[in-house]
Structure formats: C-alpha cells, structure tokens
Amino acid sequence: MTAPDTIRQLVEHFEQNHESYRSGKYNEAQLRQEFLNPFFEALGWDMFNKQGYAEAYKDVIHEASLDQVNDDREVRHG
C-alpha cells in the first residue's frame, strides 16, 4: 500500500526544511498545524469536526500544549 500524495508531500516538505524544524524555534502548535493535522486528515480523520459531532463523538479533541498547561499552573500556584 502506498502513502497518499498528501503524506508524501508532507515528508518532502519536512525533508527540505528539517534544519529549521529542529532548531528549537519551531513549536508544538506549528508542528500540529503544518504536519500532524494534515497527516491525520489524509488518513481520513475529521480533524476539525466538520461532521458537527458532540464532544464525546469527535474523532479528535484538541488539547492545550504542555507549555500552556505549565504556564497556567504557574499562574495559579506561583
């Protein structure tokens, strides 16, 4: 089985720019938007709940990044 064209394009894009992605300036939100969401969408996942399902039935539930969670804890407990 071959990978969908979208996934091949994502791999090519990453390979062409991998140094900037691994530089430490590329964050989790950028990774999710540019690579993970399109990757799972290419595999048929409803990444943005286009079907309009209730929370319990969504394919994907987006959560805060670990940095956001840690920032929130510092504000509450700091």
Residue frames as qw, qx, qy, qz and C-alpha x, y, z in Angstrom:
[[0.000, 0.890, 0.456, 0.000, 0.00, 0.00, 0.00],
 [0.434, 0.314, -0.012, 0.845, 1.40, 3.40, -0.93],
 [0.152, -0.474, -0.424, 0.757, 1.09, 6.56, 1.12],
 [0.279, 0.856, 0.435, -0.014, -1.44, 9.17, -0.03],
 [0.486, 0.584, 0.064, 0.647, 0.06, 12.04, -2.05],
 [0.280, -0.886, 0.018, -0.368, -0.58, 14.46, 0.81],
 [0.798, -0.562, 0.163, 0.142, 1.61, 12.41, 3.13],
 [0.781, 0.186, 0.171, 0.571, 4.40, 12.18, 0.55],
 [0.201, 0.778, 0.070, 0.591, 4.24, 15.96, 0.13],
 [0.532, -0.825, 0.072, -0.174, 4.43, 16.46, 3.90],
 [0.870, -0.284, 0.180, 0.360, 7.52, 14.25, 4.09],
 [0.598, 0.457, 0.159, 0.639, 9.18, 16.12, 1.22],
 [0.094, -0.880, -0.041, -0.464, 8.37, 19.47, 2.84],
 [0.707, -0.695, 0.127, 0.035, 9.84, 18.31, 6.14],
 [0.852, -0.030, 0.190, 0.486, 12.99, 16.97, 4.48],
 [0.421, 0.653, 0.129, 0.616, 13.56, 20.24, 2.63],
 [0.139, -0.766, 0.123, -0.616, 13.30, 22.30, 5.82],
 [0.814, -0.367, -0.438, 0.107, 14.26, 19.87, 8.59],
 [0.490, 0.104, -0.358, 0.788, 17.06, 22.08, 9.96],
 [0.192, -0.368, 0.073, -0.907, 14.66, 24.90, 10.79],
 [0.749, -0.402, -0.331, -0.410, 12.14, 22.48, 12.33],
 [0.840, -0.248, -0.377, 0.300, 14.80, 21.00, 14.62],
 [0.318, 0.517, -0.229, 0.761, 16.28, 24.39, 15.58],
 [0.280, -0.328, -0.663, 0.612, 14.24, 24.74, 18.78],
 [0.154, 0.181, 0.051, -0.970, 12.27, 27.72, 17.45],
 [0.476, -0.117, -0.635, -0.597, 9.61, 25.53, 15.85],
 [0.346, -0.178, 0.632, -0.671, 6.88, 24.91, 18.42],
 [0.263, 0.177, 0.939, -0.131, 4.25, 22.27, 19.08],
 [0.442, 0.633, 0.382, -0.508, 1.38, 24.36, 17.67],
 [0.320, 0.650, -0.457, -0.516, 3.24, 24.91, 14.40],
 [0.051, -0.204, 0.967, 0.144, 4.01, 21.19, 14.14],
 [0.366, 0.370, 0.793, -0.318, 0.37, 20.33, 14.71],
 [0.442, 0.707, 0.149, -0.531, -0.92, 22.81, 12.12],
 [0.316, 0.677, -0.516, -0.420, 1.64, 22.15, 9.39],
 [0.252, 0.321, -0.903, -0.132, 2.17, 18.41, 9.72],
 [0.139, 0.070, 0.935, -0.320, 0.04, 16.45, 12.17],
 [0.505, 0.443, 0.384, -0.633, -3.40, 17.80, 11.27],
 [0.564, 0.522, -0.388, -0.509, -2.84, 17.35, 7.50],
 [0.134, 0.286, -0.949, -0.025, -1.30, 13.89, 8.10],
 [0.248, 0.198, 0.872, -0.372, -4.28, 12.57, 10.04],
 [0.527, 0.522, 0.133, -0.657, -6.72, 14.30, 7.70],
 [0.409, 0.463, -0.670, -0.411, -5.07, 12.45, 4.78],
 [0.081, 0.058, -0.990, 0.104, -5.76, 9.22, 6.67],
 [0.338, -0.442, -0.696, -0.454, -9.46, 10.12, 6.88],
 [0.296, -0.437, -0.624, 0.576, -9.71, 11.61, 10.38],
 [0.027, -0.845, -0.363, -0.391, -12.14, 14.50, 10.89],
 [0.520, 0.009, -0.342, 0.783, -9.57, 16.86, 12.45],
 [0.042, -0.081, 0.116, -0.989, -11.87, 19.88, 12.70],
 [0.237, 0.364, 0.798, -0.418, -15.19, 18.18, 13.45],
 [0.209, 0.093, -0.443, -0.867, -16.69, 19.01, 10.06],
 [0.320, -0.311, -0.864, -0.233, -19.39, 16.43, 10.86],
 [0.346, -0.506, 0.050, -0.789, -20.55, 18.51, 13.82],
 [0.692, -0.258, -0.671, 0.068, -20.40, 15.69, 16.36],
 [0.548, -0.810, 0.021, -0.208, -20.85, 16.27, 20.09],
 [0.100, -0.778, 0.601, -0.151, -17.63, 16.32, 22.13],
 [0.699, -0.271, 0.644, -0.147, -17.91, 12.64, 23.11],
 [0.835, 0.353, 0.422, 0.025, -18.10, 11.51, 19.48],
 [0.292, 0.889, -0.297, -0.190, -15.43, 13.64, 17.79],
 [0.899, 0.287, -0.204, 0.259, -12.52, 11.93, 16.03],
 [0.543, 0.210, -0.303, 0.754, -10.13, 14.44, 17.61],
 [0.359, -0.896, -0.261, 0.021, -10.29, 16.55, 20.75],
 [0.458, 0.600, -0.233, 0.613, -7.70, 19.33, 20.69],
 [0.650, -0.658, -0.269, 0.270, -5.92, 19.95, 23.98],
 [0.059, -0.970, 0.234, 0.004, -3.62, 22.69, 25.23],
 [0.667, 0.472, -0.491, 0.302, 0.09, 22.18, 24.71],
 [0.734, -0.349, -0.421, 0.403, 2.22, 21.21, 27.70],
 [0.311, 0.149, -0.139, 0.928, 3.68, 24.72, 27.73],
 [0.347, -0.478, -0.207, -0.780, 0.20, 26.21, 28.10],
 [0.767, -0.475, -0.425, -0.072, -0.65, 23.79, 30.89],
 [0.656, -0.164, -0.328, 0.660, 2.60, 24.61, 32.72],
 [0.084, 0.311, -0.001, 0.947, 2.03, 28.37, 32.26],
 [0.547, -0.540, -0.318, -0.555, -1.48, 28.02, 33.72],
 [0.786, -0.400, -0.416, 0.220, -0.14, 26.11, 36.72],
 [0.479, 0.040, -0.228, 0.847, 2.50, 28.77, 37.38],
 [0.177, -0.440, -0.115, -0.873, -0.15, 31.49, 37.34],
 [0.704, -0.512, -0.329, -0.365, -2.42, 29.58, 39.75],
 [0.858, -0.407, -0.218, 0.224, 0.31, 28.28, 42.05],
 [0.597, 0.378, -0.145, 0.693, 3.07, 30.86, 41.58]]
